[in-house]
Amino acid sequence: MLWALIGFALGAALPVGYGIHLKYQFRDYVASLPEDVGICGMPVLGYLALMFVGGPFCGLIGAASGLVAAAINDWWTAIRT
């Protein structure tokens, strides 16, 4: 279970971190615009989807990889002894 939790954290860290980076990049872009200018909201949906959909999905892939790594480790330990 520990390997799965570590895999989930490592798998989800990259998309969530990149989503946070895009959030601050969009905030700086909006701050650089003159007043009374319309702003499209699609970049907001992009980084929110990346953080709240892509992060957990990649985390599940990382958790599955962690479970496979734990099974291989248990198998290898059983063979060596």
Secondary structure, 3 states (H helix, E strand, C coil): CHHHHHHHHHHHHHHHHHHHHHHHHHHHHHHHCCCCCCCCCHHHHHHHHHHHHHHHHHHHHHHHHHHHHHHHHHHHHHHHC
